[in-house]
Amino acid sequence: MMRNITTLLFVLFSGVGNTLGAPKSSLRLHLPRTVRVRGETLRLGRLAVIRGGDAKLIARVSEVAMGRAPWSREKIVIDRRTILSRLAQVGIRAGTVRITGAEKVVVVRDEEKIEAGRLVRSAESFLKKNRPGPDGCSWRLVRRPKDMTVPAVKDIQIKSRQGKGAPTGYVIVVVAAVSGKRELAVRKIYFKLVYPVRQAVAKKDIAAGEVLSPDNTAVRVVGVNRSPRGDWTSPFGKVAVRAIRAGKVIAPNLMRARKAPVVVRRNKTVQMKIAGPGFTITAVGKALADGRVGELIKVRNIDSRRIVMARVAADGTVQPIYEKR
């Protein structure tokens, strides 16, 4: 009987002693499931809602370091055991801390994603206002940029400016995410210049020697990657050098100027004529070569036997050309 009473008293007093000696929880931490942070170092005050204790204790616990902050698009997971371990390192025992909320906190960078499409639109808007290359020149995107990730701050603006060091035939636009006077991130976007050129295209099959006209030839404007060389000349009135299939581009080497007909024949008699204000002098000559309109040929004056250079006129006469002395 006495033995049972002794055992009962021991159990009762042991329970009372443990209750009286147990440390009372004075600090309460509530953990969210996810936290978005900035900066380079994690502090407990950014990861948890801290209550209990006096203001000095809360301030002290808030500054407990929890390691580095996550990098861009990285996730760091911190569990309750890690938090209690860090608190123990600064002298705060686990028994004095009560943790509620999530078992683990997922920490991510507090960032904002700016999609590539928005960057490209800003760059193209800049090009429309500050057109590169010659008149009528356009451009095409070389490679779509990656999305831009920037710190989540207020009043983010997207601004574009001319880039330097672009290769020949290209243009670089620098697109920046800006907050106030601070550039948060930058992308270089490359565009290839596209030059407008006119091309002659066969509307139908064209035979060799056939004259090019609006009936068999169309002129269209296309974009090319290289700056065009020389002035463009109309194909109309020229002659196809060889047969050209319908739909084929008529390159300059596929056509030539149509030759004027021969109006003066070699060894034939021609009228030599010099006209001026109020007078006309004529003579008879002998052509020493065939001549087309506008060409210079040698002509022998029948009377003086003198050979002169003369220009062939459309009416078959020739006009002697005399050098000034």
C-alpha positions as CSV (number, residue, x, y, z in Angstrom):
1,M,0.0,0.0,0.0
2,M,2.7,2.5,1.0
3,R,4.6,1.5,-2.2
4,N,1.7,2.4,-4.4
5,I,1.2,5.7,-2.6
6,T,4.9,6.5,-3.1
7,T,4.8,5.7,-6.8
8,L,1.6,7.9,-7.2
9,L,3.2,10.9,-5.4
10,F,6.4,10.5,-7.6
11,V,4.3,10.6,-10.8
12,L,2.2,13.6,-9.7
13,F,5.2,15.6,-8.5
14,S,7.2,14.7,-11.6
15,G,4.4,16.1,-13.8
16,V,4.1,19.2,-11.8
17,G,7.8,19.8,-11.9
18,N,8.0,19.3,-15.6
19,T,5.1,21.7,-16.2
20,L,6.6,24.4,-13.9
21,G,10.1,24.0,-15.4
22,A,9.1,23.9,-19.1
23,P,10.0,27.1,-21.0
24,K,7.0,29.1,-22.1
25,S,6.7,29.8,-25.9
26,S,7.2,33.6,-26.3
27,L,7.9,33.9,-30.0
28,R,5.5,33.0,-32.8
29,L,6.4,32.6,-36.5
30,H,3.8,32.2,-39.2
31,L,5.2,30.8,-42.5
32,P,3.5,31.5,-45.9
33,R,3.8,28.9,-48.7
34,T,5.6,31.3,-51.1
35,V,7.6,34.5,-50.6
36,R,8.9,36.8,-53.3
37,V,12.1,38.7,-52.3
38,R,14.6,41.2,-53.6
39,G,18.2,41.9,-52.6
40,E,21.1,39.4,-52.2
41,T,20.6,38.1,-48.6
42,L,17.6,36.4,-47.1
43,R,16.4,37.6,-43.6
44,L,13.9,35.8,-41.5
45,G,11.8,38.8,-41.2
46,R,11.1,38.6,-44.9
47,L,10.2,34.9,-44.8
48,A,7.9,34.9,-41.8
49,V,5.3,36.9,-39.9
50,I,6.9,37.4,-36.4
51,R,4.9,38.1,-33.3
52,G,5.4,37.8,-29.5
53,G,8.1,39.0,-27.3
54,D,9.2,42.6,-27.0
55,A,10.1,44.9,-29.9
56,K,13.9,44.3,-29.5
57,L,13.4,40.5,-29.7
58,I,11.3,40.8,-32.8
59,A,13.8,43.1,-34.4
60,R,16.6,40.7,-33.5
61,V,14.8,37.7,-35.0
62,S,13.9,39.6,-38.1
63,E,17.6,40.1,-38.9
64,V,18.6,36.5,-38.7
65,A,20.3,35.6,-41.9
66,M,18.8,32.7,-43.9
67,G,21.4,32.5,-46.7
68,R,21.5,34.0,-50.1
69,A,18.5,35.2,-52.1
70,P,17.5,33.1,-55.1
71,W,18.8,34.0,-58.5
72,S,16.5,34.9,-61.4
73,R,13.9,32.1,-62.0
74,E,15.4,30.0,-59.2
75,K,13.5,28.6,-56.2
76,I,14.9,28.1,-52.7
77,V,13.0,25.9,-50.2
78,I,13.4,26.6,-46.5
79,D,11.8,24.3,-43.9
80,R,11.0,24.7,-40.2
81,R,14.0,22.7,-39.1
82,T,16.3,25.1,-40.9
83,I,14.6,28.1,-39.3
84,L,15.0,26.7,-35.8
85,S,18.6,25.8,-36.5
86,R,19.4,29.4,-37.5
87,L,17.6,30.8,-34.4
88,A,19.6,28.4,-32.2
89,Q,22.8,29.9,-33.7
90,V,21.8,33.3,-32.3
91,G,20.8,31.9,-28.9
92,I,17.1,31.4,-29.3
93,R,16.0,27.9,-28.2
94,A,13.5,25.9,-30.2
95,G,11.3,25.5,-27.1
96,T,10.7,29.3,-27.0
97,V,9.4,29.4,-30.6
98,R,6.1,28.4,-31.9
99,I,5.8,28.0,-35.7
100,T,2.5,27.9,-37.6
101,G,1.5,28.0,-41.2
102,A,3.3,26.1,-44.0
103,E,5.9,23.3,-43.3
104,K,8.1,24.8,-46.0
105,V,8.6,28.2,-47.6
106,V,9.3,28.5,-51.3
107,V,11.4,31.6,-51.9
108,V,11.5,33.1,-55.4
109,R,12.9,36.3,-56.9
110,D,10.5,39.2,-57.0
111,E,10.6,39.8,-60.7
112,E,8.5,40.7,-63.7
113,K,8.6,39.1,-67.1
114,I,8.5,41.3,-70.2
115,E,7.6,39.2,-73.2
116,A,9.8,39.3,-76.3
117,G,6.8,40.5,-78.4
118,R,6.7,43.7,-76.4
119,L,10.4,44.3,-77.0
120,V,10.1,43.8,-80.7
121,R,7.2,46.1,-81.0
122,S,9.1,48.8,-79.2
123,A,12.1,48.3,-81.5
124,E,10.0,48.4,-84.7
125,S,8.2,51.6,-83.5
126,F,11.6,53.2,-83.1
127,L,12.6,52.2,-86.6
128,K,9.3,53.6,-88.0
129,K,10.1,57.0,-86.5
130,N,13.9,56.8,-87.3
131,R,13.8,55.0,-90.7
132,P,17.2,53.4,-91.5
133,G,18.7,53.1,-95.0
134,P,17.5,54.9,-98.2
135,D,13.9,56.0,-98.9
136,G,11.5,53.1,-99.1
137,C,13.9,50.8,-97.2
138,S,12.2,48.3,-94.8
139,W,13.6,45.7,-92.4
140,R,13.0,42.2,-91.1
141,L,13.7,40.7,-87.7
142,V,16.8,38.5,-87.7
143,R,16.2,36.6,-84.5
144,R,13.4,36.9,-81.9
145,P,14.9,38.0,-78.6
146,K,14.4,36.1,-75.3
147,D,11.9,37.3,-72.8
148,M,13.3,39.9,-70.4
149,T,13.2,39.4,-66.6
150,V,13.5,42.5,-64.4
151,P,13.0,43.3,-60.7
152,A,9.4,44.0,-59.9
153,V,9.4,47.8,-59.4
154,K,6.9,50.5,-60.1
155,D,6.7,52.5,-63.4
156,I,8.7,50.2,-65.7
157,Q,9.0,51.7,-69.2
158,I,10.4,50.1,-72.4
159,K,12.6,52.5,-74.3
160,S,14.5,51.9,-77.6
161,R,17.6,53.6,-79.1
162,Q,20.0,53.1,-82.0
163,G,22.7,50.5,-81.4
164,K,26.3,50.8,-82.6
165,G,28.5,48.4,-84.5
166,A,25.9,47.0,-86.8
167,P,27.3,45.1,-89.9
168,T,26.7,46.4,-93.3
169,G,23.0,45.9,-94.3
170,Y,21.9,45.5,-90.7
171,V,20.6,47.8,-88.0
172,I,20.8,47.3,-84.2
173,V,18.1,48.6,-81.8
174,V,18.9,48.6,-78.1
175,V,15.7,48.0,-76.0
176,A,15.9,48.7,-72.3
177,A,13.5,48.3,-69.4
178,V,13.8,51.5,-67.4
179,S,12.6,52.6,-64.0
180,G,13.2,56.3,-63.4
181,K,16.9,56.8,-64.4
182,R,17.8,53.2,-63.8
183,E,18.2,50.6,-66.6
184,L,16.9,47.3,-65.2
185,A,17.8,45.2,-68.3
186,V,18.9,45.6,-71.9
187,R,18.4,43.6,-75.1
188,K,20.1,44.1,-78.5
189,I,17.7,43.3,-81.4
190,Y,19.1,42.8,-84.9
191,F,17.2,43.7,-88.1
192,K,18.2,43.0,-91.7
193,L,17.6,45.9,-94.0
194,V,15.4,45.2,-97.0
195,Y,15.9,47.4,-100.1
196,P,13.1,48.1,-102.6
197,V,14.0,47.3,-106.2
198,R,11.9,47.2,-109.4
199,Q,12.0,44.0,-111.5
200,A,10.7,43.2,-114.9
201,V,8.8,40.0,-115.1
202,A,7.6,38.1,-118.2
203,K,3.8,38.1,-118.3
204,K,3.8,35.4,-120.9
205,D,6.4,33.5,-123.0
206,I,8.6,36.0,-124.9
207,A,10.5,34.9,-128.0
208,A,14.1,35.9,-128.7
209,G,14.2,39.3,-130.5
210,E,10.7,40.2,-129.3
211,V,10.2,43.8,-128.1
212,L,9.3,44.1,-124.4
213,S,6.1,46.1,-123.8
214,P,3.4,46.3,-121.2
215,D,1.6,43.6,-123.1
216,N,4.2,40.9,-122.4
217,T,6.2,42.4,-119.4
218,A,5.2,43.6,-115.9
219,V,7.2,45.8,-113.5
220,R,6.9,45.0,-109.8
221,V,8.6,46.2,-106.6
222,V,10.3,43.6,-104.4
223,G,12.6,43.7,-101.4
224,V,16.1,42.4,-101.6
225,N,18.9,42.1,-99.0
226,R,21.5,44.1,-100.8
227,S,21.5,47.7,-101.7
228,P,20.8,48.0,-105.4
229,R,23.6,49.2,-107.7
230,G,23.0,51.8,-110.4
231,D,19.9,53.4,-111.6
232,W,17.0,51.3,-112.8
233,T,15.9,51.6,-116.4
234,S,12.6,50.6,-117.9
235,P,12.6,47.4,-119.9
236,F,10.0,48.7,-122.3
237,G,11.2,49.2,-125.9
238,K,14.1,46.8,-125.4
239,V,14.5,43.5,-127.1
240,A,14.7,40.0,-125.6
241,V,18.2,38.5,-126.1
242,R,16.8,35.0,-126.0
243,A,13.5,33.2,-125.3
244,I,12.0,34.0,-121.8
245,R,9.4,31.9,-120.1
246,A,6.3,33.4,-118.5
247,G,6.9,34.4,-114.8
248,K,10.7,34.6,-115.2
249,V,12.5,37.7,-113.9
250,I,14.0,39.5,-116.9
251,A,17.5,40.3,-115.7
252,P,19.5,43.1,-117.5
253,N,21.5,40.5,-119.4
254,L,18.3,39.0,-121.0
255,M,17.5,42.2,-122.8
256,R,19.3,44.9,-124.9
257,A,18.4,48.2,-126.4
258,R,16.7,48.0,-129.8
259,K,19.0,49.2,-132.5
260,A,17.7,52.0,-134.8
261,P,17.3,51.0,-138.4
262,V,20.1,51.8,-140.9
263,V,19.1,54.9,-142.9
264,V,22.4,55.5,-144.7
265,R,24.1,52.7,-146.7
266,R,27.8,52.4,-147.4
267,N,29.0,53.7,-150.8
268,K,25.6,55.4,-151.4
269,T,25.2,59.0,-152.2
270,V,23.9,61.2,-149.4
271,Q,22.9,64.8,-149.0
272,M,25.2,66.8,-146.8
273,K,23.4,69.7,-145.1
274,I,24.4,72.5,-142.8
275,A,21.6,74.7,-141.5
276,G,21.8,77.9,-139.5
277,P,19.8,81.0,-138.7
278,G,18.6,82.2,-142.1
279,F,20.7,79.9,-144.3
280,T,21.1,76.3,-145.5
281,I,24.1,74.9,-147.3
282,T,23.9,71.6,-149.0
283,A,26.4,69.4,-150.8
284,V,26.5,65.9,-152.2
285,G,28.6,63.2,-150.5
286,K,29.4,59.5,-150.5
287,A,28.8,57.5,-147.3
288,L,31.8,55.4,-146.3
289,A,29.9,53.3,-143.8
290,D,26.4,52.3,-142.9
291,G,24.7,54.7,-140.5
292,R,21.8,54.7,-138.1
293,V,20.1,57.8,-136.7
294,G,22.4,59.7,-134.4
295,E,25.5,57.9,-135.4
296,L,28.7,59.5,-136.7
297,I,30.0,58.2,-140.0
298,K,32.7,59.2,-142.5
299,V,31.5,61.0,-145.6
300,R,33.5,62.1,-148.7
301,N,32.4,65.4,-150.3
302,I,32.0,64.6,-154.0
303,D,33.1,68.1,-155.1
304,S,36.1,68.7,-152.7
305,R,37.0,65.0,-152.2
306,R,37.4,65.9,-148.5
307,I,36.4,63.3,-146.0
308,V,34.5,64.6,-142.9
309,M,32.6,63.1,-140.0
310,A,28.9,63.6,-140.2
311,R,25.9,62.8,-138.0
312,V,23.1,60.8,-139.5
313,A,19.7,62.4,-139.4
314,A,16.3,60.6,-139.4
315,D,15.5,61.9,-142.9
316,G,18.6,60.2,-144.4
317,T,20.7,63.4,-144.6
318,V,24.0,63.9,-142.8
319,Q,25.2,66.9,-140.9
320,P,29.0,67.5,-141.2
321,I,30.8,68.0,-137.8
322,Y,33.7,70.4,-138.0
323,E,36.2,70.8,-135.2
324,K,36.7,74.3,-133.9
325,R,40.2,75.7,-134.3
